[in-house]
Amino acid sequence: MSLSALAIDSLTAGYGEHRVLDSISMEIGSGEFVVLIGPNGCGKSTLLKTAAALLKPVAGRVSLFGHDVQKLKPSERSAMLGVVPQKVESPMAYTVGQIVMNGRTGSGLPWRALSEKDYVIIERAMIYTDVLHLRDRYFMELSGGEQQRVILAMVLAQEPKMIMLDESISHLDINHRYEVLRILKRINHERGMTVVLVSHDLSLSSEIADRLILMDAGRVVAEGNPRDVLRADILSRVYDCELQVKHDPLTGTVNVTGVLDGFRKTSEHKLTVHVIAGGGTGIELYRRLGLHGYRVTTGVLNRMDSDAEAANALGVEAVLDKPFSAISGTAFQSALELALEADIVVVSAVPFGAGNLINLRIGEQALDAGKDVWIAEGVAERDYTEDRQADALVRQLVAKGARMWPSLHMLIKELKG
Ligand SMILES: Nc1ncnc2c1ncn2[C@@H]1O[C@H](COP(=O)(O)OP(=O)(O)OP(=O)(O)O)[C@@H](O)[C@H]1O
C-alpha cells in the first residue's frame, strides 16, 4: 500500500453517551477501491462522518493523506475528500444545476467566480451521471435515485482525491447502478481516485472491490480480498442468519444469498417452541422464531417485563406473574403445561436470580419428559445468585442432554435440522 488516503487509528466515536466505534483502526491506501460492509447500525456511516470531520472523535485519530482531519481547513478537506451521503437534504429552492455547481464553489466555502474550466468539469460530471437533462429541475422534486446521481455529480465536480459513498447506489435502477460503478471504476483507474463505498450488496461488492472491510458492532472483524471475507462462517456469525455463499470460478465473484425455503418448511410443520426468557432477552427469540414459522409460547414472565410487552404485541401466548416477586406455584404450573405441550423448549440468556431460578426448573421437567431443551450459551455466567445455583442447574441439565445454542441463527438452523 502506498501513501494512505485514510488512516484511522484507535478511533472511538459516537453520539453523546452512545459509543458506536470502539477503538477501531483501518487504513485505506491511495488509489484503492474498498467496499465497507456490515450489518445495520454497526457504525459504517459513523466512520464516514468522522472521516469527513462531521463528527469529532472521543479518542484516536483520523488522517486524510497524512493530515489530521480535525486540523484541515474546509477547502483543504474538500480537495481531499468528497462524501456522497446516505440521505440527502437540500433547500427546496435549489435546482440540479446549482447543486452540482456547489461541488466547484464548495458549499460553506468563500464565494468565488467560476472559470471556463469549472464549467467544463461541471458539465462533464453531469453527463457522466446522466443528470444533464435534469439541470433546471428542482432537486427536491426528483426521485431518490435521480437525487443520488445529482449528489454524485456534485461530488465528482469537486474532484477530490478520495470519494466515499454511503449506500449511494442503493436507490439506483440496475442500469444506473452499473453506470455509476463504471464511472467510479474508471476514475479510480485513470485518475487514481481512492473510492470507499458502503454497500449492503455483498455479491456486487465482490465484483467491484479490491478489498472488503467487514465491520460489526463498531469494529473491523474481517478484511481482505472478497473471497476471503465473504465466507459463510464469517457472514453467518456477523449477520446472525443462515446464508449461502457460492463462488463463480469463471468470474471470480462470490454470490451471497439468504435462505427463504426453510421458512416454508417450518411453517408447514407449525412446531411450537416454548421460550423461557426475561429482562428483554426473549424479544429477538419471539420475533425470529415467529418469522421462521414457529408457534411460540413463553413464561413465566413478570407483568412489567419488556418481554411480556413484546409477547403481547406479537401474539405470543404467555404466562404472566406479579412483578417484583418470586414466581408463584400456579404460574409455574401453567408455564410448565405450555412447555410440555410444546415441541421444543428454549432457554434464553436471562440472568437467573433468586426470584426466577424456578423458571429453569421448567426446562428441567421438560427435559425429563423427553423434550428437546436448548439453553443459551453463557446463561450460567449471567447468573447473579450468590451460590451460583443457576450455574449448577445448567450443568446438570446439559449432563442430562440439554443442548447449548451459541447464537440465534445457529439455534434456528439446528431446529430446522
Ligand atoms: N445522529 C445520531 N444520533 C444518535 N445516534 C445515532 C446517530 N446516527 C446514528 N446513530 C446510531 O449509531 C449507530 C450506528 O449508526 P450508523 O448509521 O453509523 O450505522 P450503519 O452501519 O451505517 O448502519 P446502516 O447499515 O443501517 O446504514 C446506530 O445504533 C444508530 O442508531
PDBQT file of the ligand as one rigid body, heavy atoms in Angstrom, charges set to zero:
ROOT
HETATM    1  N1  LIG A 501     -27.209  11.329  14.862  1.00  0.00    +0.000 N 
HETATM    2  C1  LIG A 501     -27.279  10.261  15.656  1.00  0.00    +0.000 A 
HETATM    3  N2  LIG A 501     -27.602  10.388  16.970  1.00  0.00    +0.000 NA
HETATM    4  C2  LIG A 501     -27.657   9.311  17.786  1.00  0.00    +0.000 A 
HETATM    5  N3  LIG A 501     -27.394   8.047  17.399  1.00  0.00    +0.000 NA
HETATM    6  C3  LIG A 501     -27.064   7.863  16.116  1.00  0.00    +0.000 A 
HETATM    7  C4  LIG A 501     -26.987   8.950  15.172  1.00  0.00    +0.000 A 
HETATM    8  N4  LIG A 501     -26.637   8.450  13.969  1.00  0.00    +0.000 NA
HETATM    9  C5  LIG A 501     -26.506   7.113  14.140  1.00  0.00    +0.000 A 
HETATM   10  N5  LIG A 501     -26.758   6.751  15.414  1.00  0.00    +0.000 N 
HETATM   11  C6  LIG A 501     -26.695   5.392  15.983  1.00  0.00    +0.000 C 
HETATM   12  O1  LIG A 501     -25.359   4.918  15.831  1.00  0.00    +0.000 OA
HETATM   13  C7  LIG A 501     -25.346   3.549  15.481  1.00  0.00    +0.000 C 
HETATM   14  C8  LIG A 501     -24.543   3.363  14.215  1.00  0.00    +0.000 C 
HETATM   15  O2  LIG A 501     -25.204   4.034  13.176  1.00  0.00    +0.000 OA
HETATM   16  P1  LIG A 501     -24.586   4.122  11.718  1.00  0.00    +0.000 P 
HETATM   17  O3  LIG A 501     -25.500   4.980  10.911  1.00  0.00    +0.000 OA
HETATM   18  O4  LIG A 501     -23.160   4.503  11.787  1.00  0.00    +0.000 OA
HETATM   19  O5  LIG A 501     -24.691   2.577  11.247  1.00  0.00    +0.000 OA
HETATM   20  P2  LIG A 501     -24.514   1.942   9.807  1.00  0.00    +0.000 P 
HETATM   21  O6  LIG A 501     -23.543   0.815   9.938  1.00  0.00    +0.000 OA
HETATM   22  O7  LIG A 501     -24.174   2.982   8.802  1.00  0.00    +0.000 OA
HETATM   23  O8  LIG A 501     -25.976   1.355   9.572  1.00  0.00    +0.000 OA
HETATM   24  P3  LIG A 501     -26.861   1.134   8.241  1.00  0.00    +0.000 P 
HETATM   25  O9  LIG A 501     -26.273  -0.046   7.521  1.00  0.00    +0.000 OA
HETATM   26  O10 LIG A 501     -28.201   0.821   8.812  1.00  0.00    +0.000 OA
HETATM   27  O11 LIG A 501     -26.852   2.389   7.444  1.00  0.00    +0.000 OA
HETATM   28  C9  LIG A 501     -26.799   3.122  15.375  1.00  0.00    +0.000 C 
HETATM   29  O12 LIG A 501     -27.150   2.488  16.570  1.00  0.00    +0.000 OA
HETATM   30  C10 LIG A 501     -27.552   4.429  15.215  1.00  0.00    +0.000 C 
HETATM   31  O13 LIG A 501     -28.833   4.324  15.774  1.00  0.00    +0.000 OA
ENDROOT
TORSDOF 0
